Amino acid sequence: GGYVWDAETFAVTLMDVVPNNALAATLFALVGIQQIAINSSRLTFDTIRKLAQIPNLESLVLNHAALTDNEAAFIASLVPELILVNE
């Protein structure tokens, strides 16, 4: 995992680890975060929903998300950009 924090961007990347709900929950309190890219294979829908609702989040990248089409559509309605990948 890692992060980018400079004058223009604040992003967290957890694509190379497999966080659980407890670890992902530590991100809920972030302020000013613009993008989260996370391996979501072990995250519940509720945790993913809470990530998408972080104030001012611009982009949520979910790797290996176990979401139904309806769940993915709902998450997409919460964040300006939702990207689903399986890498």
LOFI-498808 format. One line per field, with one value per residue: residue number from 1; residue in three letters; y negated, x negated, z negated of N, C-alpha, C in turn. Coordinates in Angstrom, 1 decimal, always signed. Last residue first. Layout:
<pts>
firo: c(NUM / ...);
zadren: c(ALA / ...);
nY: c(Y / ...);
nX: c(X / ...);
nZ: c(Z / ...);
caY: c(Y / ...);
caX: c(X / ...);
caZ: c(Z / ...);
cY: c(Y / ...);
cX: c(X / ...);
cZ: c(Z / ...);
</pts>
This chain:
<pts>
firo: c(87 / 86 / 85 / 84 / 83 / 82 / 81 / 80 / 79 / 78 / 77 / 76 / 75 / 74 / 73 / 72 / 71 / 70 / 69 / 68 / 67 / 66 / 65 / 64 / 63 / 62 / 61 / 60 / 59 / 58 / 57 / 56 / 55 / 54 / 53 / 52 / 51 / 50 / 49 / 48 / 47 / 46 / 45 / 44 / 43 / 42 / 41 / 40 / 39 / 38 / 37 / 36 / 35 / 34 / 33 / 32 / 31 / 30 / 29 / 28 / 27 / 26 / 25 / 24 / 23 / 22 / 21 / 20 / 19 / 18 / 17 / 16 / 15 / 14 / 13 / 12 / 11 / 10 / 9 / 8 / 7 / 6 / 5 / 4 / 3 / 2 / 1);
zadren: c(GLU / ASN / VAL / LEU / ILE / LEU / GLU / PRO / VAL / LEU / SER / ALA / ILE / PHE / ALA / ALA / GLU / ASN / ASP / THR / LEU / ALA / ALA / HIS / ASN / LEU / VAL / LEU / SER / GLU / LEU / ASN / PRO / ILE / GLN / ALA / LEU / LYS / ARG / ILE / THR / ASP / PHE / THR / LEU / ARG / SER / SER / ASN / ILE / ALA / ILE / GLN / GLN / ILE / GLY / VAL / LEU / ALA / PHE / LEU / THR / ALA / ALA / LEU / ALA / ASN / ASN / PRO / VAL / VAL / ASP / MET / LEU / THR / VAL / ALA / PHE / THR / GLU / ALA / ASP / TRP / VAL / TYR / GLY / GLY);
nY: c(+7.0 / +5.9 / +3.0 / +0.2 / -3.0 / -5.8 / -9.1 / -10.4 / -8.3 / -7.2 / -5.7 / -3.6 / -2.2 / -1.3 / +0.3 / +2.3 / +3.4 / +4.3 / +6.3 / +7.1 / +7.3 / +7.8 / +6.4 / +6.4 / +3.1 / +0.0 / -3.3 / -6.3 / -9.8 / -11.9 / -12.8 / -14.6 / -12.4 / -9.1 / -7.2 / -5.1 / -3.9 / -3.0 / -1.0 / +0.8 / +1.6 / +2.8 / +4.9 / +5.8 / +7.0 / +8.6 / +7.3 / +4.8 / +3.0 / -0.4 / -3.7 / -6.8 / -10.3 / -12.4 / -13.6 / -15.4 / -13.3 / -10.1 / -8.3 / -5.9 / -4.4 / -2.5 / -0.6 / +1.1 / +2.6 / +3.9 / +5.3 / +5.9 / +5.7 / +7.0 / +5.1 / +3.7 / +1.6 / -0.8 / -4.1 / -7.3 / -10.7 / -13.9 / -16.4 / -18.9 / -18.9 / -15.5 / -12.4 / -9.1 / -5.9 / -2.4 / +1.2);
nX: c(+7.4 / +10.1 / +11.9 / +14.0 / +14.3 / +16.3 / +16.5 / +18.2 / +20.3 / +22.8 / +23.4 / +21.7 / +23.1 / +25.3 / +24.0 / +23.1 / +25.6 / +26.5 / +24.6 / +22.8 / +19.3 / +16.6 / +13.8 / +11.1 / +10.6 / +11.9 / +11.4 / +13.0 / +12.7 / +13.2 / +14.5 / +15.9 / +16.3 / +17.0 / +18.6 / +17.1 / +16.7 / +19.3 / +19.5 / +17.5 / +18.8 / +21.1 / +20.1 / +16.8 / +13.8 / +12.0 / +11.5 / +10.6 / +7.8 / +8.2 / +7.7 / +9.2 / +8.7 / +8.7 / +9.1 / +9.9 / +9.5 / +10.4 / +12.0 / +12.0 / +9.7 / +10.2 / +11.6 / +9.7 / +9.2 / +11.8 / +12.1 / +8.8 / +6.8 / +4.3 / +2.1 / +2.0 / +3.7 / +4.2 / +3.4 / +4.8 / +4.1 / +4.2 / +2.7 / +1.4 / -0.7 / -0.5 / -0.6 / +0.1 / -0.6 / -0.3 / -0.8);
nZ: c(+11.7 / +12.4 / +11.6 / +11.8 / +10.7 / +10.5 / +9.8 / +7.9 / +5.9 / +5.8 / +7.9 / +7.7 / +5.7 / +7.4 / +9.2 / +7.5 / +6.7 / +9.2 / +9.8 / +6.8 / +6.1 / +5.2 / +6.8 / +7.8 / +7.0 / +7.4 / +7.0 / +7.0 / +6.9 / +5.2 / +2.2 / +0.6 / -2.2 / -1.5 / -0.3 / +0.5 / -2.1 / -2.5 / -0.5 / -1.5 / -3.8 / -2.7 / -1.3 / -2.6 / -1.2 / +0.0 / +2.5 / +3.1 / +3.1 / +4.2 / +4.3 / +3.9 / +4.2 / +2.5 / -0.8 / -2.7 / -5.4 / -6.7 / -8.0 / -6.6 / -6.8 / -8.6 / -7.2 / -6.2 / -8.5 / -8.8 / -6.4 / -5.1 / -2.1 / -0.7 / +1.5 / +3.7 / +3.5 / +2.1 / +2.2 / +1.9 / +2.7 / +3.4 / +5.4 / +5.3 / +3.5 / +2.4 / +1.7 / +2.1 / +0.6 / +0.3 / +0.0);
caY: c(+7.2 / +7.3 / +3.7 / +1.6 / -2.1 / -4.4 / -8.1 / -10.9 / -8.9 / -7.9 / -6.9 / -4.5 / -2.8 / -2.2 / -0.9 / +1.5 / +2.8 / +3.3 / +5.1 / +7.4 / +6.5 / +8.8 / +6.2 / +7.6 / +4.2 / +1.2 / -2.2 / -5.1 / -8.5 / -12.1 / -11.7 / -15.1 / -13.7 / -10.0 / -8.4 / -5.9 / -4.5 / -4.0 / -2.1 / +0.1 / +0.9 / +1.7 / +3.9 / +6.0 / +5.9 / +9.0 / +8.7 / +4.9 / +4.4 / +0.6 / -2.5 / -5.5 / -9.0 / -12.6 / -12.5 / -15.9 / -14.6 / -10.9 / -9.6 / -6.7 / -5.4 / -3.6 / -1.6 / +0.1 / +1.8 / +3.0 / +4.2 / +6.4 / +5.2 / +7.4 / +5.8 / +4.8 / +2.6 / +0.5 / -2.9 / -6.1 / -9.4 / -13.1 / -15.1 / -18.7 / -20.1 / -16.7 / -13.6 / -10.2 / -7.1 / -3.6 / +0.0);
caX: c(+6.0 / +9.7 / +10.9 / +14.0 / +13.6 / +16.1 / +15.9 / +18.1 / +18.9 / +22.3 / +24.2 / +21.4 / +21.9 / +25.5 / +24.8 / +22.1 / +24.7 / +27.3 / +24.8 / +23.8 / +20.6 / +17.6 / +15.0 / +11.8 / +10.0 / +12.1 / +11.0 / +12.9 / +12.5 / +13.5 / +13.8 / +15.1 / +16.6 / +16.0 / +19.3 / +17.6 / +15.6 / +18.7 / +20.4 / +17.3 / +17.5 / +21.2 / +20.7 / +18.3 / +14.6 / +12.5 / +12.0 / +11.8 / +8.2 / +8.1 / +7.6 / +8.8 / +8.8 / +9.4 / +8.7 / +9.2 / +10.0 / +9.5 / +11.7 / +13.2 / +9.7 / +9.3 / +12.4 / +10.4 / +8.2 / +11.2 / +13.0 / +10.1 / +7.2 / +5.8 / +2.4 / +1.0 / +4.0 / +4.0 / +3.4 / +4.3 / +4.6 / +4.1 / +3.3 / +2.5 / +0.2 / -1.2 / -0.1 / -0.4 / +0.2 / -1.0 / +0.0);
caZ: c(+12.0 / +11.9 / +12.3 / +11.4 / +11.7 / +10.0 / +10.7 / +9.3 / +6.2 / +4.6 / +7.7 / +8.7 / +5.4 / +6.2 / +9.7 / +8.3 / +5.7 / +8.5 / +10.7 / +7.8 / +6.1 / +5.3 / +6.1 / +7.4 / +7.6 / +6.7 / +7.9 / +6.2 / +7.7 / +6.7 / +2.9 / +1.7 / -1.6 / -2.1 / -0.9 / +1.5 / -1.4 / -3.4 / -0.5 / -0.2 / -3.9 / -3.7 / -0.6 / -2.5 / -1.8 / -1.3 / +2.5 / +2.3 / +3.4 / +3.1 / +5.2 / +3.2 / +4.8 / +3.8 / +0.1 / -1.5 / -5.0 / -5.9 / -8.7 / -6.6 / -5.7 / -9.0 / -8.0 / -5.3 / -7.9 / -9.9 / -6.7 / -5.6 / -3.4 / -0.7 / +0.2 / +3.6 / +4.5 / +1.4 / +3.0 / +1.2 / +3.1 / +2.2 / +5.3 / +6.2 / +3.6 / +2.8 / +1.1 / +2.8 / +0.7 / +0.3 / +0.0);
cY: c(+8.1 / +7.6 / +5.1 / +2.3 / -0.7 / -3.6 / -6.8 / -9.9 / -9.3 / -8.7 / -7.8 / -5.8 / -3.8 / -2.9 / -1.9 / +0.2 / +1.9 / +2.6 / +4.0 / +6.1 / +7.1 / +8.1 / +7.3 / +7.4 / +5.5 / +2.4 / -1.0 / -3.9 / -7.4 / -10.7 / -11.9 / -14.1 / -14.1 / -11.3 / -9.3 / -7.2 / -5.5 / -4.7 / -3.3 / -1.1 / +0.1 / +0.9 / +2.6 / +4.8 / +6.2 / +8.0 / +9.2 / +6.3 / +4.7 / +2.0 / -1.3 / -4.4 / -7.9 / -11.2 / -12.6 / -14.8 / -15.0 / -12.2 / -10.5 / -8.1 / -6.4 / -4.7 / -2.7 / -0.9 / +0.7 / +2.1 / +3.3 / +5.1 / +5.8 / +7.0 / +6.2 / +5.5 / +3.8 / +1.6 / -1.7 / -4.9 / -8.3 / -11.8 / -14.5 / -17.4 / -19.9 / -17.8 / -14.7 / -11.5 / -8.2 / -4.8 / -1.2);
cX: c(+5.2 / +8.3 / +10.7 / +12.9 / +13.5 / +15.5 / +15.7 / +17.5 / +18.8 / +21.0 / +23.7 / +22.3 / +21.5 / +24.2 / +25.0 / +22.8 / +23.7 / +26.4 / +25.5 / +23.9 / +21.5 / +19.0 / +16.0 / +13.0 / +10.6 / +11.5 / +11.1 / +12.6 / +12.3 / +13.5 / +14.2 / +14.3 / +15.5 / +16.2 / +18.3 / +18.2 / +16.1 / +17.5 / +19.8 / +18.2 / +17.2 / +19.9 / +20.8 / +18.8 / +16.1 / +13.3 / +12.5 / +12.4 / +9.4 / +8.5 / +7.3 / +8.8 / +8.4 / +9.6 / +9.5 / +8.8 / +9.2 / +10.2 / +10.8 / +13.0 / +10.9 / +9.2 / +11.5 / +11.1 / +8.8 / +10.1 / +12.4 / +10.9 / +8.6 / +6.3 / +3.9 / +1.2 / +3.1 / +4.4 / +3.2 / +4.5 / +4.0 / +4.8 / +3.1 / +3.3 / +1.4 / -0.3 / -1.0 / +0.2 / -0.6 / +0.0 / -0.9);
cZ: c(+11.1 / +12.4 / +11.6 / +12.2 / +11.1 / +11.1 / +10.0 / +10.3 / +7.6 / +4.9 / +6.6 / +8.6 / +6.4 / +5.8 / +8.5 / +8.8 / +6.4 / +7.4 / +10.0 / +8.7 / +7.1 / +5.1 / +6.3 / +6.5 / +7.0 / +7.5 / +7.0 / +7.2 / +6.7 / +7.4 / +4.4 / +2.4 / -0.5 / -1.4 / -1.6 / +1.0 / -0.3 / -2.8 / -1.4 / -0.1 / -2.6 / -3.8 / -1.5 / -1.7 / -1.6 / -2.0 / +1.1 / +2.2 / +2.5 / +3.6 / +4.2 / +4.3 / +3.9 / +4.5 / +1.4 / -0.6 / -3.8 / -5.4 / -7.9 / -7.2 / -5.8 / -8.0 / -8.5 / -6.1 / -7.0 / -9.3 / -7.8 / -5.9 / -3.8 / -2.0 / +0.3 / +2.3 / +4.3 / +2.3 / +2.1 / +2.1 / +2.2 / +2.5 / +3.9 / +6.0 / +4.4 / +2.9 / +1.5 / +2.2 / +1.5 / +0.5 / +0.0);
</pts>
